Amino acid sequence: AALDAVDPAIRLYERRLRSAQRLSLRRTTLLLANSRFTEAEMRAGFGVESTVCHYGVDGGVFKPMPGRQKQDFVVSVGEMSPRKGFDFIVESLGRIPLGERPQLVLACNRVDPLERQYVESLAEARGVDLQVRTNLDAADLSALYNEARLCVYAPVMEPFGLVPLEAMSCGTPVVGVREGGVSESVVHECTGLLVERDPVQFAAAVRRLLSNPALAREYGENGREVVLNNWTWEQSAAAMEQHLAKCASVSRAAG
């Protein structure tokens, strides 16, 4: 890291990258952002305006499974890398009294071996029962969401993040960090709880829902309804189709 600060090749690469990005933006007919957060970042970073086109999830795959019983664990999903904030989740759960502390299951599509070693060592030091699962397909992931008491989500400034929507679509409430695009999908005190990036606050939010199954169930049911009303694949695809049609119309007029 110290050498990176003086390596001229890195600065040259970054300048070339910024130049290429600006050139691409000048040639873009329509710029789409996946969240209001990303829209604001584009405006701040490049001085350009964009249109928000949110993602959606497949409510036919990610759905409640009445035959699945809730188990004593919480789940988080994503690649095993520093930006996903799994260490923060471990630190937070480690602050929950041992008798109340749930197991943490991480479902990872890609694993950085060094990050895994770090997170597993941290879990051992904090007394958190950690299980890492890999190579899950959509059906496996849906079952995992259904069995988890909560979905815990703490990536660092995630532009949007589909994980909260997938969990909500399965009827599982979410405890997340209030930053990035997460605050646009999780409705605080309706489909889950949002807190600042503070282990004490995060642990308190997890304890609140674990200790009140009726409230967790209510948030889960609300989450499913919110997804079906606002965050489906069909809605996302229809919005994208409208944007593409508009872009094609502008291109034809310009030609």
Disulfide bonds with the S-S distance in Angstrom:
none
